[in-house]
Amino acid sequence: MAVFIIVEGKTDTAKLKSIFPEIKTIETSGSGITTEKLAFIKQISLNNKVIIFTDPDYPGQKLRQTISDYLDNNCLHAFINKNDAIKGKKIGIAEASPVAIKNSINNLISFTKQVDNTLCWNDYINLVDSKSKRDKIIKYYNLMPTNNKTTFKWLNYMNITSQDLINILEEKCIL
């Protein structure tokens, strides 16, 4: 079984290959992914491990969601902190340091195919009642900063419980 990393463009592939020379990537050519490319990625995912590693911006998030949904969450996710992926006015994987990229690849997140809704919306809102608390949860799981709705959805994909959030927010978990 091979590992394929889904990236947005050629500069992302070049950056990853400079760190991991043997890595295999699939480039989406940006956020405007075609149905043919999605079908190709799905075919690859049937016999290989697929990791989605898109830029930490809105188009990257939208692309990640499109691919993940198309694969029925049968993939892994590598997230990079936006602050680690800024160089000048550009934001992306290609701008990140090798250390930040290695950290992202070493902390993969898996979304489940069957969402058990282990976390209900009211519990989430009551526990994560401020941006600073949401940021703490996002940082703990090495997720890309998102709004409450997307963070909630991703936490459910990961089968995170209210108690998990309480432990993180009360610092009972190691960050």
Chimera marker file (.cmm) of the C-alpha trace (Angstrom):
<marker_set name="trace">
<marker id="1" x="0.000" y="0.000" z="0.000" r="1" g="1" b="0" radius="0.5"/>
<marker id="2" x="1.419" y="3.331" z="-1.058" r="1" g="1" b="0" radius="0.5"/>
<marker id="3" x="0.766" y="6.732" z="0.487" r="1" g="1" b="0" radius="0.5"/>
<marker id="4" x="-0.413" y="9.621" z="-1.678" r="1" g="1" b="0" radius="0.5"/>
<marker id="5" x="-0.602" y="13.182" z="-0.413" r="1" g="1" b="0" radius="0.5"/>
<marker id="6" x="-3.192" y="15.420" z="-2.039" r="1" g="1" b="0" radius="0.5"/>
<marker id="7" x="-1.843" y="18.960" z="-2.484" r="1" g="1" b="0" radius="0.5"/>
<marker id="8" x="-3.024" y="22.003" z="-4.372" r="1" g="1" b="0" radius="0.5"/>
<marker id="9" x="-0.123" y="22.673" z="-6.716" r="1" g="1" b="0" radius="0.5"/>
<marker id="10" x="3.355" y="22.059" z="-8.096" r="1" g="1" b="0" radius="0.5"/>
<marker id="11" x="5.114" y="24.237" z="-5.524" r="1" g="1" b="0" radius="0.5"/>
<marker id="12" x="3.534" y="22.175" z="-2.734" r="1" g="1" b="0" radius="0.5"/>
<marker id="13" x="4.796" y="18.987" z="-4.368" r="1" g="1" b="0" radius="0.5"/>
<marker id="14" x="8.270" y="20.486" z="-4.781" r="1" g="1" b="0" radius="0.5"/>
<marker id="15" x="8.369" y="21.508" z="-1.116" r="1" g="1" b="0" radius="0.5"/>
<marker id="16" x="7.246" y="18.079" z="0.098" r="1" g="1" b="0" radius="0.5"/>
<marker id="17" x="9.737" y="16.296" z="-2.194" r="1" g="1" b="0" radius="0.5"/>
<marker id="18" x="12.551" y="18.478" z="-0.818" r="1" g="1" b="0" radius="0.5"/>
<marker id="19" x="11.728" y="17.071" z="2.631" r="1" g="1" b="0" radius="0.5"/>
<marker id="20" x="10.543" y="13.559" z="1.662" r="1" g="1" b="0" radius="0.5"/>
<marker id="21" x="12.203" y="12.717" z="-1.709" r="1" g="1" b="0" radius="0.5"/>
<marker id="22" x="10.221" y="9.494" z="-2.252" r="1" g="1" b="0" radius="0.5"/>
<marker id="23" x="6.795" y="10.995" z="-1.513" r="1" g="1" b="0" radius="0.5"/>
<marker id="24" x="3.934" y="10.597" z="-3.984" r="1" g="1" b="0" radius="0.5"/>
<marker id="25" x="1.587" y="13.526" z="-4.469" r="1" g="1" b="0" radius="0.5"/>
<marker id="26" x="-1.536" y="14.252" z="-6.445" r="1" g="1" b="0" radius="0.5"/>
<marker id="27" x="-1.976" y="17.891" z="-7.427" r="1" g="1" b="0" radius="0.5"/>
<marker id="28" x="-5.473" y="19.322" z="-7.654" r="1" g="1" b="0" radius="0.5"/>
<marker id="29" x="-4.365" y="22.432" z="-9.571" r="1" g="1" b="0" radius="0.5"/>
<marker id="30" x="-5.887" y="24.666" z="-6.922" r="1" g="1" b="0" radius="0.5"/>
<marker id="31" x="-9.373" y="24.807" z="-5.533" r="1" g="1" b="0" radius="0.5"/>
<marker id="32" x="-11.137" y="24.258" z="-8.862" r="1" g="1" b="0" radius="0.5"/>
<marker id="33" x="-10.907" y="20.465" z="-8.745" r="1" g="1" b="0" radius="0.5"/>
<marker id="34" x="-12.510" y="18.573" z="-11.614" r="1" g="1" b="0" radius="0.5"/>
<marker id="35" x="-14.809" y="15.562" z="-11.346" r="1" g="1" b="0" radius="0.5"/>
<marker id="36" x="-12.186" y="13.611" z="-13.293" r="1" g="1" b="0" radius="0.5"/>
<marker id="37" x="-9.537" y="14.427" z="-10.686" r="1" g="1" b="0" radius="0.5"/>
<marker id="38" x="-11.927" y="13.489" z="-7.863" r="1" g="1" b="0" radius="0.5"/>
<marker id="39" x="-12.651" y="10.158" z="-9.578" r="1" g="1" b="0" radius="0.5"/>
<marker id="40" x="-8.900" y="9.566" z="-9.979" r="1" g="1" b="0" radius="0.5"/>
<marker id="41" x="-8.293" y="10.283" z="-6.268" r="1" g="1" b="0" radius="0.5"/>
<marker id="42" x="-11.158" y="7.947" z="-5.318" r="1" g="1" b="0" radius="0.5"/>
<marker id="43" x="-9.670" y="5.178" z="-7.482" r="1" g="1" b="0" radius="0.5"/>
<marker id="44" x="-6.251" y="5.676" z="-5.848" r="1" g="1" b="0" radius="0.5"/>
<marker id="45" x="-7.858" y="5.609" z="-2.374" r="1" g="1" b="0" radius="0.5"/>
<marker id="46" x="-9.286" y="2.118" z="-2.930" r="1" g="1" b="0" radius="0.5"/>
<marker id="47" x="-5.850" y="0.483" z="-2.569" r="1" g="1" b="0" radius="0.5"/>
<marker id="48" x="-3.687" y="3.211" z="-1.053" r="1" g="1" b="0" radius="0.5"/>
<marker id="49" x="-3.573" y="5.586" z="1.880" r="1" g="1" b="0" radius="0.5"/>
<marker id="50" x="-4.612" y="9.125" z="0.957" r="1" g="1" b="0" radius="0.5"/>
<marker id="51" x="-3.648" y="12.181" z="3.012" r="1" g="1" b="0" radius="0.5"/>
<marker id="52" x="-5.241" y="15.549" z="2.290" r="1" g="1" b="0" radius="0.5"/>
<marker id="53" x="-2.767" y="18.379" z="2.903" r="1" g="1" b="0" radius="0.5"/>
<marker id="54" x="-4.192" y="21.650" z="1.620" r="1" g="1" b="0" radius="0.5"/>
<marker id="55" x="-3.272" y="25.245" z="2.341" r="1" g="1" b="0" radius="0.5"/>
<marker id="56" x="-4.546" y="26.761" z="5.617" r="1" g="1" b="0" radius="0.5"/>
<marker id="57" x="-6.857" y="29.249" z="3.937" r="1" g="1" b="0" radius="0.5"/>
<marker id="58" x="-10.502" y="29.280" z="2.890" r="1" g="1" b="0" radius="0.5"/>
<marker id="59" x="-9.960" y="27.791" z="-0.603" r="1" g="1" b="0" radius="0.5"/>
<marker id="60" x="-7.789" y="25.044" z="0.933" r="1" g="1" b="0" radius="0.5"/>
<marker id="61" x="-10.451" y="24.292" z="3.534" r="1" g="1" b="0" radius="0.5"/>
<marker id="62" x="-13.164" y="24.141" z="0.880" r="1" g="1" b="0" radius="0.5"/>
<marker id="63" x="-11.026" y="21.838" z="-1.277" r="1" g="1" b="0" radius="0.5"/>
<marker id="64" x="-10.274" y="19.593" z="1.714" r="1" g="1" b="0" radius="0.5"/>
<marker id="65" x="-13.997" y="19.283" z="2.477" r="1" g="1" b="0" radius="0.5"/>
<marker id="66" x="-14.861" y="18.522" z="-1.156" r="1" g="1" b="0" radius="0.5"/>
<marker id="67" x="-12.274" y="15.729" z="-1.399" r="1" g="1" b="0" radius="0.5"/>
<marker id="68" x="-13.038" y="14.308" z="2.041" r="1" g="1" b="0" radius="0.5"/>
<marker id="69" x="-16.772" y="14.219" z="1.301" r="1" g="1" b="0" radius="0.5"/>
<marker id="70" x="-16.146" y="12.585" z="-2.087" r="1" g="1" b="0" radius="0.5"/>
<marker id="71" x="-14.036" y="9.906" z="-0.384" r="1" g="1" b="0" radius="0.5"/>
<marker id="72" x="-16.655" y="9.377" z="2.343" r="1" g="1" b="0" radius="0.5"/>
<marker id="73" x="-13.935" y="10.411" z="4.822" r="1" g="1" b="0" radius="0.5"/>
<marker id="74" x="-11.833" y="7.407" z="3.750" r="1" g="1" b="0" radius="0.5"/>
<marker id="75" x="-8.666" y="9.477" z="4.052" r="1" g="1" b="0" radius="0.5"/>
<marker id="76" x="-6.355" y="11.136" z="6.533" r="1" g="1" b="0" radius="0.5"/>
<marker id="77" x="-5.851" y="14.845" z="7.097" r="1" g="1" b="0" radius="0.5"/>
<marker id="78" x="-2.664" y="16.793" z="7.660" r="1" g="1" b="0" radius="0.5"/>
<marker id="79" x="-3.279" y="20.295" z="8.970" r="1" g="1" b="0" radius="0.5"/>
<marker id="80" x="-0.711" y="23.066" z="9.204" r="1" g="1" b="0" radius="0.5"/>
<marker id="81" x="-1.034" y="26.131" z="11.379" r="1" g="1" b="0" radius="0.5"/>
<marker id="82" x="-1.639" y="29.236" z="9.270" r="1" g="1" b="0" radius="0.5"/>
<marker id="83" x="1.107" y="31.112" z="11.155" r="1" g="1" b="0" radius="0.5"/>
<marker id="84" x="3.584" y="28.379" z="10.161" r="1" g="1" b="0" radius="0.5"/>
<marker id="85" x="2.644" y="28.685" z="6.491" r="1" g="1" b="0" radius="0.5"/>
<marker id="86" x="3.076" y="32.409" z="5.863" r="1" g="1" b="0" radius="0.5"/>
<marker id="87" x="5.970" y="33.849" z="3.896" r="1" g="1" b="0" radius="0.5"/>
<marker id="88" x="5.541" y="37.467" z="2.873" r="1" g="1" b="0" radius="0.5"/>
<marker id="89" x="2.060" y="37.791" z="1.416" r="1" g="1" b="0" radius="0.5"/>
<marker id="90" x="1.750" y="34.111" z="0.488" r="1" g="1" b="0" radius="0.5"/>
<marker id="91" x="0.071" y="31.468" z="2.622" r="1" g="1" b="0" radius="0.5"/>
<marker id="92" x="0.496" y="27.805" z="1.854" r="1" g="1" b="0" radius="0.5"/>
<marker id="93" x="2.267" y="24.510" z="2.250" r="1" g="1" b="0" radius="0.5"/>
<marker id="94" x="5.056" y="25.678" z="-0.046" r="1" g="1" b="0" radius="0.5"/>
<marker id="95" x="5.793" y="28.583" z="2.310" r="1" g="1" b="0" radius="0.5"/>
<marker id="96" x="6.008" y="26.434" z="5.461" r="1" g="1" b="0" radius="0.5"/>
<marker id="97" x="9.215" y="25.337" z="7.152" r="1" g="1" b="0" radius="0.5"/>
<marker id="98" x="10.340" y="21.697" z="6.959" r="1" g="1" b="0" radius="0.5"/>
<marker id="99" x="9.758" y="21.387" z="10.724" r="1" g="1" b="0" radius="0.5"/>
<marker id="100" x="6.142" y="22.598" z="10.434" r="1" g="1" b="0" radius="0.5"/>
<marker id="101" x="5.494" y="20.229" z="7.525" r="1" g="1" b="0" radius="0.5"/>
<marker id="102" x="7.009" y="17.252" z="9.376" r="1" g="1" b="0" radius="0.5"/>
<marker id="103" x="4.889" y="18.116" z="12.412" r="1" g="1" b="0" radius="0.5"/>
<marker id="104" x="1.757" y="18.158" z="10.238" r="1" g="1" b="0" radius="0.5"/>
<marker id="105" x="2.564" y="14.813" z="8.614" r="1" g="1" b="0" radius="0.5"/>
<marker id="106" x="3.368" y="13.277" z="12.012" r="1" g="1" b="0" radius="0.5"/>
<marker id="107" x="0.023" y="14.394" z="13.492" r="1" g="1" b="0" radius="0.5"/>
<marker id="108" x="-2.508" y="13.048" z="11.022" r="1" g="1" b="0" radius="0.5"/>
<marker id="109" x="-6.206" y="13.242" z="11.805" r="1" g="1" b="0" radius="0.5"/>
<marker id="110" x="-8.722" y="10.625" z="10.767" r="1" g="1" b="0" radius="0.5"/>
<marker id="111" x="-12.370" y="11.452" z="10.216" r="1" g="1" b="0" radius="0.5"/>
<marker id="112" x="-14.758" y="8.542" z="10.644" r="1" g="1" b="0" radius="0.5"/>
<marker id="113" x="-17.058" y="7.283" z="7.923" r="1" g="1" b="0" radius="0.5"/>
<marker id="114" x="-19.860" y="6.805" z="10.425" r="1" g="1" b="0" radius="0.5"/>
<marker id="115" x="-20.426" y="9.927" z="12.476" r="1" g="1" b="0" radius="0.5"/>
<marker id="116" x="-21.906" y="8.970" z="15.834" r="1" g="1" b="0" radius="0.5"/>
<marker id="117" x="-22.666" y="12.579" z="16.799" r="1" g="1" b="0" radius="0.5"/>
<marker id="118" x="-20.848" y="12.000" z="20.064" r="1" g="1" b="0" radius="0.5"/>
<marker id="119" x="-20.957" y="15.723" z="20.624" r="1" g="1" b="0" radius="0.5"/>
<marker id="120" x="-24.219" y="17.630" z="20.418" r="1" g="1" b="0" radius="0.5"/>
<marker id="121" x="-24.384" y="21.223" z="19.240" r="1" g="1" b="0" radius="0.5"/>
<marker id="122" x="-25.697" y="22.628" z="22.543" r="1" g="1" b="0" radius="0.5"/>
<marker id="123" x="-22.905" y="20.958" z="24.545" r="1" g="1" b="0" radius="0.5"/>
<marker id="124" x="-20.342" y="22.243" z="22.067" r="1" g="1" b="0" radius="0.5"/>
<marker id="125" x="-21.648" y="25.820" z="22.226" r="1" g="1" b="0" radius="0.5"/>
<marker id="126" x="-21.844" y="25.739" z="26.031" r="1" g="1" b="0" radius="0.5"/>
<marker id="127" x="-18.285" y="24.404" z="26.365" r="1" g="1" b="0" radius="0.5"/>
<marker id="128" x="-16.659" y="26.354" z="23.546" r="1" g="1" b="0" radius="0.5"/>
<marker id="129" x="-18.248" y="29.713" z="24.262" r="1" g="1" b="0" radius="0.5"/>
<marker id="130" x="-15.368" y="31.884" z="23.080" r="1" g="1" b="0" radius="0.5"/>
<marker id="131" x="-12.903" y="32.115" z="20.221" r="1" g="1" b="0" radius="0.5"/>
<marker id="132" x="-10.012" y="31.515" z="22.641" r="1" g="1" b="0" radius="0.5"/>
<marker id="133" x="-11.552" y="28.202" z="23.736" r="1" g="1" b="0" radius="0.5"/>
<marker id="134" x="-12.165" y="27.180" z="20.119" r="1" g="1" b="0" radius="0.5"/>
<marker id="135" x="-8.569" y="28.096" z="19.307" r="1" g="1" b="0" radius="0.5"/>
<marker id="136" x="-7.356" y="25.932" z="22.201" r="1" g="1" b="0" radius="0.5"/>
<marker id="137" x="-9.338" y="22.946" z="20.873" r="1" g="1" b="0" radius="0.5"/>
<marker id="138" x="-8.111" y="23.570" z="17.326" r="1" g="1" b="0" radius="0.5"/>
<marker id="139" x="-4.512" y="23.800" z="18.532" r="1" g="1" b="0" radius="0.5"/>
<marker id="140" x="-4.812" y="20.640" z="20.614" r="1" g="1" b="0" radius="0.5"/>
<marker id="141" x="-6.014" y="18.611" z="17.617" r="1" g="1" b="0" radius="0.5"/>
<marker id="142" x="-3.733" y="20.455" z="15.174" r="1" g="1" b="0" radius="0.5"/>
<marker id="143" x="-6.721" y="21.472" z="13.050" r="1" g="1" b="0" radius="0.5"/>
<marker id="144" x="-6.941" y="24.409" z="10.716" r="1" g="1" b="0" radius="0.5"/>
<marker id="145" x="-8.688" y="27.423" z="12.268" r="1" g="1" b="0" radius="0.5"/>
<marker id="146" x="-12.330" y="27.375" z="11.235" r="1" g="1" b="0" radius="0.5"/>
<marker id="147" x="-15.688" y="28.674" z="12.322" r="1" g="1" b="0" radius="0.5"/>
<marker id="148" x="-17.787" y="26.964" z="15.008" r="1" g="1" b="0" radius="0.5"/>
<marker id="149" x="-19.905" y="25.000" z="12.557" r="1" g="1" b="0" radius="0.5"/>
<marker id="150" x="-16.928" y="23.406" z="10.789" r="1" g="1" b="0" radius="0.5"/>
<marker id="151" x="-15.006" y="22.809" z="14.023" r="1" g="1" b="0" radius="0.5"/>
<marker id="152" x="-18.085" y="21.097" z="15.482" r="1" g="1" b="0" radius="0.5"/>
<marker id="153" x="-18.480" y="18.939" z="12.369" r="1" g="1" b="0" radius="0.5"/>
<marker id="154" x="-14.792" y="17.929" z="12.384" r="1" g="1" b="0" radius="0.5"/>
<marker id="155" x="-14.903" y="17.074" z="16.101" r="1" g="1" b="0" radius="0.5"/>
<marker id="156" x="-17.874" y="14.810" z="15.421" r="1" g="1" b="0" radius="0.5"/>
<marker id="157" x="-16.030" y="13.214" z="12.494" r="1" g="1" b="0" radius="0.5"/>
<marker id="158" x="-13.281" y="12.458" z="15.023" r="1" g="1" b="0" radius="0.5"/>
<marker id="159" x="-15.842" y="11.122" z="17.545" r="1" g="1" b="0" radius="0.5"/>
<marker id="160" x="-14.756" y="13.645" z="20.182" r="1" g="1" b="0" radius="0.5"/>
<marker id="161" x="-16.983" y="13.751" z="23.263" r="1" g="1" b="0" radius="0.5"/>
<marker id="162" x="-18.012" y="16.578" z="25.562" r="1" g="1" b="0" radius="0.5"/>
<marker id="163" x="-15.749" y="15.076" z="28.220" r="1" g="1" b="0" radius="0.5"/>
<marker id="164" x="-12.793" y="15.201" z="25.799" r="1" g="1" b="0" radius="0.5"/>
<marker id="165" x="-13.410" y="18.928" z="25.343" r="1" g="1" b="0" radius="0.5"/>
<marker id="166" x="-13.772" y="19.472" z="29.082" r="1" g="1" b="0" radius="0.5"/>
<marker id="167" x="-10.431" y="17.715" z="29.666" r="1" g="1" b="0" radius="0.5"/>
<marker id="168" x="-8.686" y="19.858" z="27.063" r="1" g="1" b="0" radius="0.5"/>
<marker id="169" x="-10.213" y="23.109" z="28.261" r="1" g="1" b="0" radius="0.5"/>
<marker id="170" x="-9.389" y="22.292" z="31.885" r="1" g="1" b="0" radius="0.5"/>
<marker id="171" x="-5.881" y="21.307" z="30.764" r="1" g="1" b="0" radius="0.5"/>
<marker id="172" x="-6.216" y="17.701" z="31.895" r="1" g="1" b="0" radius="0.5"/>
<marker id="173" x="-4.684" y="16.720" z="28.567" r="1" g="1" b="0" radius="0.5"/>
<marker id="174" x="-1.086" y="17.315" z="27.541" r="1" g="1" b="0" radius="0.5"/>
<marker id="175" x="-0.858" y="19.912" z="24.769" r="1" g="1" b="0" radius="0.5"/>
<link id1="1" id2="2" r="1" g="1" b="0" radius="0.2"/>
<link id1="2" id2="3" r="1" g="1" b="0" radius="0.2"/>
<link id1="3" id2="4" r="1" g="1" b="0" radius="0.2"/>
<link id1="4" id2="5" r="1" g="1" b="0" radius="0.2"/>
<link id1="5" id2="6" r="1" g="1" b="0" radius="0.2"/>
<link id1="6" id2="7" r="1" g="1" b="0" radius="0.2"/>
<link id1="7" id2="8" r="1" g="1" b="0" radius="0.2"/>
<link id1="8" id2="9" r="1" g="1" b="0" radius="0.2"/>
<link id1="9" id2="10" r="1" g="1" b="0" radius="0.2"/>
<link id1="10" id2="11" r="1" g="1" b="0" radius="0.2"/>
<link id1="11" id2="12" r="1" g="1" b="0" radius="0.2"/>
<link id1="12" id2="13" r="1" g="1" b="0" radius="0.2"/>
<link id1="13" id2="14" r="1" g="1" b="0" radius="0.2"/>
<link id1="14" id2="15" r="1" g="1" b="0" radius="0.2"/>
<link id1="15" id2="16" r="1" g="1" b="0" radius="0.2"/>
<link id1="16" id2="17" r="1" g="1" b="0" radius="0.2"/>
<link id1="17" id2="18" r="1" g="1" b="0" radius="0.2"/>
<link id1="18" id2="19" r="1" g="1" b="0" radius="0.2"/>
<link id1="19" id2="20" r="1" g="1" b="0" radius="0.2"/>
<link id1="20" id2="21" r="1" g="1" b="0" radius="0.2"/>
<link id1="21" id2="22" r="1" g="1" b="0" radius="0.2"/>
<link id1="22" id2="23" r="1" g="1" b="0" radius="0.2"/>
<link id1="23" id2="24" r="1" g="1" b="0" radius="0.2"/>
<link id1="24" id2="25" r="1" g="1" b="0" radius="0.2"/>
<link id1="25" id2="26" r="1" g="1" b="0" radius="0.2"/>
<link id1="26" id2="27" r="1" g="1" b="0" radius="0.2"/>
<link id1="27" id2="28" r="1" g="1" b="0" radius="0.2"/>
<link id1="28" id2="29" r="1" g="1" b="0" radius="0.2"/>
<link id1="29" id2="30" r="1" g="1" b="0" radius="0.2"/>
<link id1="30" id2="31" r="1" g="1" b="0" radius="0.2"/>
<link id1="31" id2="32" r="1" g="1" b="0" radius="0.2"/>
<link id1="32" id2="33" r="1" g="1" b="0" radius="0.2"/>
<link id1="33" id2="34" r="1" g="1" b="0" radius="0.2"/>
<link id1="34" id2="35" r="1" g="1" b="0" radius="0.2"/>
<link id1="35" id2="36" r="1" g="1" b="0" radius="0.2"/>
<link id1="36" id2="37" r="1" g="1" b="0" radius="0.2"/>
<link id1="37" id2="38" r="1" g="1" b="0" radius="0.2"/>
<link id1="38" id2="39" r="1" g="1" b="0" radius="0.2"/>
<link id1="39" id2="40" r="1" g="1" b="0" radius="0.2"/>
<link id1="40" id2="41" r="1" g="1" b="0" radius="0.2"/>
<link id1="41" id2="42" r="1" g="1" b="0" radius="0.2"/>
<link id1="42" id2="43" r="1" g="1" b="0" radius="0.2"/>
<link id1="43" id2="44" r="1" g="1" b="0" radius="0.2"/>
<link id1="44" id2="45" r="1" g="1" b="0" radius="0.2"/>
<link id1="45" id2="46" r="1" g="1" b="0" radius="0.2"/>
<link id1="46" id2="47" r="1" g="1" b="0" radius="0.2"/>
<link id1="47" id2="48" r="1" g="1" b="0" radius="0.2"/>
<link id1="48" id2="49" r="1" g="1" b="0" radius="0.2"/>
<link id1="49" id2="50" r="1" g="1" b="0" radius="0.2"/>
<link id1="50" id2="51" r="1" g="1" b="0" radius="0.2"/>
<link id1="51" id2="52" r="1" g="1" b="0" radius="0.2"/>
<link id1="52" id2="53" r="1" g="1" b="0" radius="0.2"/>
<link id1="53" id2="54" r="1" g="1" b="0" radius="0.2"/>
<link id1="54" id2="55" r="1" g="1" b="0" radius="0.2"/>
<link id1="55" id2="56" r="1" g="1" b="0" radius="0.2"/>
<link id1="56" id2="57" r="1" g="1" b="0" radius="0.2"/>
<link id1="57" id2="58" r="1" g="1" b="0" radius="0.2"/>
<link id1="58" id2="59" r="1" g="1" b="0" radius="0.2"/>
<link id1="59" id2="60" r="1" g="1" b="0" radius="0.2"/>
<link id1="60" id2="61" r="1" g="1" b="0" radius="0.2"/>
<link id1="61" id2="62" r="1" g="1" b="0" radius="0.2"/>
<link id1="62" id2="63" r="1" g="1" b="0" radius="0.2"/>
<link id1="63" id2="64" r="1" g="1" b="0" radius="0.2"/>
<link id1="64" id2="65" r="1" g="1" b="0" radius="0.2"/>
<link id1="65" id2="66" r="1" g="1" b="0" radius="0.2"/>
<link id1="66" id2="67" r="1" g="1" b="0" radius="0.2"/>
<link id1="67" id2="68" r="1" g="1" b="0" radius="0.2"/>
<link id1="68" id2="69" r="1" g="1" b="0" radius="0.2"/>
<link id1="69" id2="70" r="1" g="1" b="0" radius="0.2"/>
<link id1="70" id2="71" r="1" g="1" b="0" radius="0.2"/>
<link id1="71" id2="72" r="1" g="1" b="0" radius="0.2"/>
<link id1="72" id2="73" r="1" g="1" b="0" radius="0.2"/>
<link id1="73" id2="74" r="1" g="1" b="0" radius="0.2"/>
<link id1="74" id2="75" r="1" g="1" b="0" radius="0.2"/>
<link id1="75" id2="76" r="1" g="1" b="0" radius="0.2"/>
<link id1="76" id2="77" r="1" g="1" b="0" radius="0.2"/>
<link id1="77" id2="78" r="1" g="1" b="0" radius="0.2"/>
<link id1="78" id2="79" r="1" g="1" b="0" radius="0.2"/>
<link id1="79" id2="80" r="1" g="1" b="0" radius="0.2"/>
<link id1="80" id2="81" r="1" g="1" b="0" radius="0.2"/>
<link id1="81" id2="82" r="1" g="1" b="0" radius="0.2"/>
<link id1="82" id2="83" r="1" g="1" b="0" radius="0.2"/>
<link id1="83" id2="84" r="1" g="1" b="0" radius="0.2"/>
<link id1="84" id2="85" r="1" g="1" b="0" radius="0.2"/>
<link id1="85" id2="86" r="1" g="1" b="0" radius="0.2"/>
<link id1="86" id2="87" r="1" g="1" b="0" radius="0.2"/>
<link id1="87" id2="88" r="1" g="1" b="0" radius="0.2"/>
<link id1="88" id2="89" r="1" g="1" b="0" radius="0.2"/>
<link id1="89" id2="90" r="1" g="1" b="0" radius="0.2"/>
<link id1="90" id2="91" r="1" g="1" b="0" radius="0.2"/>
<link id1="91" id2="92" r="1" g="1" b="0" radius="0.2"/>
<link id1="92" id2="93" r="1" g="1" b="0" radius="0.2"/>
<link id1="93" id2="94" r="1" g="1" b="0" radius="0.2"/>
<link id1="94" id2="95" r="1" g="1" b="0" radius="0.2"/>
<link id1="95" id2="96" r="1" g="1" b="0" radius="0.2"/>
<link id1="96" id2="97" r="1" g="1" b="0" radius="0.2"/>
<link id1="97" id2="98" r="1" g="1" b="0" radius="0.2"/>
<link id1="98" id2="99" r="1" g="1" b="0" radius="0.2"/>
<link id1="99" id2="100" r="1" g="1" b="0" radius="0.2"/>
<link id1="100" id2="101" r="1" g="1" b="0" radius="0.2"/>
<link id1="101" id2="102" r="1" g="1" b="0" radius="0.2"/>
<link id1="102" id2="103" r="1" g="1" b="0" radius="0.2"/>
<link id1="103" id2="104" r="1" g="1" b="0" radius="0.2"/>
<link id1="104" id2="105" r="1" g="1" b="0" radius="0.2"/>
<link id1="105" id2="106" r="1" g="1" b="0" radius="0.2"/>
<link id1="106" id2="107" r="1" g="1" b="0" radius="0.2"/>
<link id1="107" id2="108" r="1" g="1" b="0" radius="0.2"/>
<link id1="108" id2="109" r="1" g="1" b="0" radius="0.2"/>
<link id1="109" id2="110" r="1" g="1" b="0" radius="0.2"/>
<link id1="110" id2="111" r="1" g="1" b="0" radius="0.2"/>
<link id1="111" id2="112" r="1" g="1" b="0" radius="0.2"/>
<link id1="112" id2="113" r="1" g="1" b="0" radius="0.2"/>
<link id1="113" id2="114" r="1" g="1" b="0" radius="0.2"/>
<link id1="114" id2="115" r="1" g="1" b="0" radius="0.2"/>
<link id1="115" id2="116" r="1" g="1" b="0" radius="0.2"/>
<link id1="116" id2="117" r="1" g="1" b="0" radius="0.2"/>
<link id1="117" id2="118" r="1" g="1" b="0" radius="0.2"/>
<link id1="118" id2="119" r="1" g="1" b="0" radius="0.2"/>
<link id1="119" id2="120" r="1" g="1" b="0" radius="0.2"/>
<link id1="120" id2="121" r="1" g="1" b="0" radius="0.2"/>
<link id1="121" id2="122" r="1" g="1" b="0" radius="0.2"/>
<link id1="122" id2="123" r="1" g="1" b="0" radius="0.2"/>
<link id1="123" id2="124" r="1" g="1" b="0" radius="0.2"/>
<link id1="124" id2="125" r="1" g="1" b="0" radius="0.2"/>
<link id1="125" id2="126" r="1" g="1" b="0" radius="0.2"/>
<link id1="126" id2="127" r="1" g="1" b="0" radius="0.2"/>
<link id1="127" id2="128" r="1" g="1" b="0" radius="0.2"/>
<link id1="128" id2="129" r="1" g="1" b="0" radius="0.2"/>
<link id1="129" id2="130" r="1" g="1" b="0" radius="0.2"/>
<link id1="130" id2="131" r="1" g="1" b="0" radius="0.2"/>
<link id1="131" id2="132" r="1" g="1" b="0" radius="0.2"/>
<link id1="132" id2="133" r="1" g="1" b="0" radius="0.2"/>
<link id1="133" id2="134" r="1" g="1" b="0" radius="0.2"/>
<link id1="134" id2="135" r="1" g="1" b="0" radius="0.2"/>
<link id1="135" id2="136" r="1" g="1" b="0" radius="0.2"/>
<link id1="136" id2="137" r="1" g="1" b="0" radius="0.2"/>
<link id1="137" id2="138" r="1" g="1" b="0" radius="0.2"/>
<link id1="138" id2="139" r="1" g="1" b="0" radius="0.2"/>
<link id1="139" id2="140" r="1" g="1" b="0" radius="0.2"/>
<link id1="140" id2="141" r="1" g="1" b="0" radius="0.2"/>
<link id1="141" id2="142" r="1" g="1" b="0" radius="0.2"/>
<link id1="142" id2="143" r="1" g="1" b="0" radius="0.2"/>
<link id1="143" id2="144" r="1" g="1" b="0" radius="0.2"/>
<link id1="144" id2="145" r="1" g="1" b="0" radius="0.2"/>
<link id1="145" id2="146" r="1" g="1" b="0" radius="0.2"/>
<link id1="146" id2="147" r="1" g="1" b="0" radius="0.2"/>
<link id1="147" id2="148" r="1" g="1" b="0" radius="0.2"/>
<link id1="148" id2="149" r="1" g="1" b="0" radius="0.2"/>
<link id1="149" id2="150" r="1" g="1" b="0" radius="0.2"/>
<link id1="150" id2="151" r="1" g="1" b="0" radius="0.2"/>
<link id1="151" id2="152" r="1" g="1" b="0" radius="0.2"/>
<link id1="152" id2="153" r="1" g="1" b="0" radius="0.2"/>
<link id1="153" id2="154" r="1" g="1" b="0" radius="0.2"/>
<link id1="154" id2="155" r="1" g="1" b="0" radius="0.2"/>
<link id1="155" id2="156" r="1" g="1" b="0" radius="0.2"/>
<link id1="156" id2="157" r="1" g="1" b="0" radius="0.2"/>
<link id1="157" id2="158" r="1" g="1" b="0" radius="0.2"/>
<link id1="158" id2="159" r="1" g="1" b="0" radius="0.2"/>
<link id1="159" id2="160" r="1" g="1" b="0" radius="0.2"/>
<link id1="160" id2="161" r="1" g="1" b="0" radius="0.2"/>
<link id1="161" id2="162" r="1" g="1" b="0" radius="0.2"/>
<link id1="162" id2="163" r="1" g="1" b="0" radius="0.2"/>
<link id1="163" id2="164" r="1" g="1" b="0" radius="0.2"/>
<link id1="164" id2="165" r="1" g="1" b="0" radius="0.2"/>
<link id1="165" id2="166" r="1" g="1" b="0" radius="0.2"/>
<link id1="166" id2="167" r="1" g="1" b="0" radius="0.2"/>
<link id1="167" id2="168" r="1" g="1" b="0" radius="0.2"/>
<link id1="168" id2="169" r="1" g="1" b="0" radius="0.2"/>
<link id1="169" id2="170" r="1" g="1" b="0" radius="0.2"/>
<link id1="170" id2="171" r="1" g="1" b="0" radius="0.2"/>
<link id1="171" id2="172" r="1" g="1" b="0" radius="0.2"/>
<link id1="172" id2="173" r="1" g="1" b="0" radius="0.2"/>
<link id1="173" id2="174" r="1" g="1" b="0" radius="0.2"/>
<link id1="174" id2="175" r="1" g="1" b="0" radius="0.2"/>
</marker_set>
